[in-house]
Structures are given as C-alpha cells and as structure tokens.
Amino acid sequence: MWVWILKPKQLAMVLDELEGFLRPKPSLEQWRTPGGIAAELAFLASPQGRSVVDLGTGTGILAIACKLMGARRVVGVENDREALEIAMRNAEKLGLEIEWINTDVLSWQPRESFDIAVLNPPFGSVKRHMDRQFVEKALEVAEEVFALLSSRARNFWLKNYNARILRTYSFPLPRQHWFHRRKREFMEVDLVYFAGNI
C-alpha cells in the first residue's frame, strides 16, 4: 500500500534507492535521473489526484515519483523491454500500482488524454531532434507537460512553444560506455513546463 511522501528530501531518498539501468543503451541515450531532480519535478507537477503519463519511462523513476505524490493514475510508456522490466520491479518493491506499456513512444496512440505528461527524453545527441519529437507527443496526449531537456535548446523551446523554464540542473552523466573518457561529466539541463495542446 503506497503512501504520499510529503517532503522532497524523503522522496529523493526513496527514488535514489531504485534499481537503475543494467545495460544502458547509447542509441537510446539512457541515463539515470537523480532522485533529487525526479522528486522536484514531481513536486512542481503537483500530480495529486490527477492522471499522469511518463513518456520514455526507462526504469520508472518519474512515474514512481508521481505515484508516490498521490497521482490517481500513472502510465509509463517505454520501448526498451529490459528497462521496463526494471521499472516494474521498482514499482512492485514499493507496492505501487502503475500501468506499464511496452511500445514505441512516438507511435503510441492512447485512447484518452492525461492531465500531466512527465519526461526525461533523449536529448537529441544521437538522433537529431528526438527531444522535440518526444515533447510533441507529450503535447498531443496531456494538458500539461514537465520535461527535462538540454539547456542548449532553451531558446528554441522559449521561442517556439508556450514554455517556461522552472529549474536548471547540473545533470550527472557517469561513465557507462567504453567510449566515455571521463569518470563523470555534467550537462546543464532545464526543467521545462509546457502548456499542452488539449
């Protein structure tokens, strides 16, 4: 039985204990979202009693954060089956009821809309404009969107969308592939709020 966690630090501690990617895939730009960042996103999204979809849920950290914050319904969509199985285990350990869908995020057509979409999508480093495609999908399916996006694209979001920068983070990128030279690097990432198209 899940309970609401009312303090960001408490929520961050729970999220940091979740299982991460076993074999992160470079082509999918899979990076673990730090618990503190996921917790703050969930608090700012205020999902209590609302429906939430996590697009590209990965190991489920944003979906789980929103459910712990009292979301009425949470759906996590992910095309990587291995990552989704980790998300399922993470939710099960906490006794959370979350709907998981294993499909391509961009071609997914939900039967209903959501109050909120949350996402930490690929930043577009491997496949150009992948972040834009994820945001467009989120705007199709939800009234409000909270997305973690590379700060390098900040001007684009502000110029072309009804968007606001809520926070900026130094996002850790640990060495997880053979071609990474440094033990850890950091990327500036914005938490961007979008008013949806619905």
FENWO-V637273 format. One record per helix or strand. SS is the DSSP state (helix for helix, strand for strand). FROM is the first residue (numbers start at 1). LEN is the number of residues. If there is no record, write none. Layout:
BEGIN
SS/FROM/LEN, SS/FROM/LEN
END
This chain:
BEGIN
helix/8/9, helix/26/3, helix/35/11, strand/48/1, strand/51/5, helix/61/8, strand/71/1, strand/73/6, helix/81/14, strand/99/4, strand/114/6, helix/130/12, strand/142/9, helix/151/10, strand/163/12, strand/184/12
END
